[in-house]
Amino acid sequence: MTKDKTETEPKKKGKFKKLLLVGVAAIALIGAGAGAGIYFGALSAHEAKPEDHYPKLVVRSTDAPEPAAEGEDKEAPLKVGTVSVPNDRFKVDPRKYEITYYPMADSFTTNLADGSGFLQIGISLSTFYDGKVINNIKRQAVPIRSVVLMVLAEQDPALLSTSQGKQRLQRQLTAAINDVLREKEGFGGIDNVYFTSLVIQ
């Protein structure tokens, strides 16, 4: 009888070890599956959306002065935005965000629509978004110049002599430049166009 007892004890211990190993393996698999589910769930929850790549709004700072350009032909460092927006038609509160002005390097000259003379203007663009918009403007300088010249060529000199006519031209130029940026870069971001010079002859 003692022989039978000693033979059954190792068998019981062996079965217990097997059950223990199977249980540990099952727990490890469940844990790995849960971990993988959480990891991939987090990835899919934050898949890259188009707005992740859009320029961001620059929050207005009350205490920090504007960064200055160093040296004569140097540009000030581009601003970095922190506020994401769903699209470039987002209504911006100008009291909350910094504005950046970007002067176009050369003036624009074109004949007027009625052939009576020509129009020459210098413009500066404004944006509440970060340096990505400025880089987009620089990258698309050729189509922007082209569309500005086309808009200018359609102008009536009689209308341009009034402030309402000039404001209308500002709106037309803003819309045209934003259309170019949307088409080429996927995001407009120009708030307004300002005249730095305007000559009608």
Secondary structure, DSSP 8 states (H G I E B T S, - for coil): -HHHHHHHHHHHHHHHHHHHHHHHHHHHHHHHHHHHHHHHHHHHHT---GGGGS--B-B--SSS------STT---------B--SSTT----TTTB--EEEE-SS-EEEE-TTSS-EEEEEEEEEESB-HHHHHHHHHTHHHHHHHHHHHHHT--HHHHTSHHHHHHHHHHHHHHHHHHHHHHHS-----EEEEEEEEE-
